Structure formats: C-alpha cells, structure tokens
Amino acid sequence: MHDKLDQPQLYAEKMAEIVRTAELRSLTMIHMEVPCCSGLTRIAQHAVAAAGSDVPLEDVTVSIRGEVLATQPLSPVALRF
C-alpha cells in the first residue's frame, strides 16, 4: 500500500503551478490533529515558495471531532524532499 503523499515533490510542483497561474488571494490548509495529516501543509509551504508567490498561507488544525483547535499564518519555505 502506498502513502497518500508518497511523491511530495510531484504534489508540490503541481501545487506551485496552481499558485503561479490561479491568481489566488489566499491559501488555507486544513488538516486533522493527527500527525499523519500535516504533510499537505508542508507541501503547500514549499509550493508557495517555489512559485515565488506572496499569497497569504494559513494553517487550520481540526480535532478528530471537527472542532477548530488552532489557526496560524505560515511562511513559505523551501523544503527538502
């Protein structure tokens, strides 16, 4: 069985292209509080950096019961895959 995000570089490249071309006003990543759910947030940080975009990036953490636990702004970062 493959991890849902088993090719993070590929997903980051696709997301960077979306960020470059879609004229986004902001990008909000929402994930559950469990550790396995934060990978897409890291990919989004990399994608925004790779796109050279200054789009505001926000991270929202939701509990397993659906309650918002935290909301925080994120900085784009170049990540190593």
C-alpha positions in Angstrom: 0.0 0.0 0.0 1.3 3.5 -0.9 1.2 6.5 1.3 -1.3 9.1 0.0 1.5 11.6 -0.3 4.2 9.2 -1.4 5.5 11.6 -4.0 5.6 15.0 -2.2 7.9 16.7 -4.8 5.4 15.9 -7.5 2.5 17.3 -5.5 4.5 20.4 -4.6 5.3 21.0 -8.3 1.6 20.7 -9.2 0.5 23.0 -6.4 3.2 25.5 -7.3 1.9 25.7 -10.8 -1.6 26.3 -9.5 -0.3 29.1 -7.2 1.5 30.7 -10.1 -1.4 30.6 -12.5 -4.6 30.9 -10.4 -4.2 34.4 -9.0 -5.0 33.2 -5.5 -5.9 35.8 -2.9 -5.0 33.3 -0.1 -4.4 29.7 0.6 -5.7 27.9 3.6 -4.7 24.4 4.5 -7.0 22.4 6.9 -5.8 19.2 8.5 -6.7 17.0 11.4 -4.7 17.0 14.6 -3.2 13.6 14.0 0.5 13.6 12.9 -0.1 11.9 9.5 -2.3 14.7 8.3 0.2 17.6 8.2 2.1 16.5 5.1 -0.1 18.5 2.7 0.6 21.7 4.7 4.3 21.3 4.3 3.8 20.7 0.6 1.8 23.9 0.4 4.5 25.9 2.1 7.1 24.6 -0.4 4.7 25.2 -3.3 4.2 28.8 -2.4 7.9 29.3 -2.0 8.7 27.6 -5.3 6.0 29.7 -7.1 7.7 32.9 -5.8 4.3 34.0 -4.5 3.4 36.3 -1.7 -0.1 34.7 -1.3 -1.0 34.6 2.4 -0.8 31.0 3.7 -2.8 29.8 6.7 -2.9 26.5 8.6 -6.0 25.3 10.4 -5.8 22.3 12.7 -9.1 20.5 13.4 -9.8 17.9 16.1 -11.0 14.4 15.3 -14.4 15.7 16.5 -14.3 18.5 13.9 -13.5 21.4 16.3 -11.0 24.1 15.2 -8.1 23.7 17.5 -5.7 26.3 16.0 -5.3 28.7 13.2 -2.0 30.2 12.3 -0.3 32.0 9.5 2.5 30.1 7.8 5.6 31.3 5.9 6.5 29.7 2.6 9.6 27.6 3.0 11.8 25.6 0.6 11.8 22.1 1.8 14.0 19.1 1.0 12.3 16.0 -0.3 
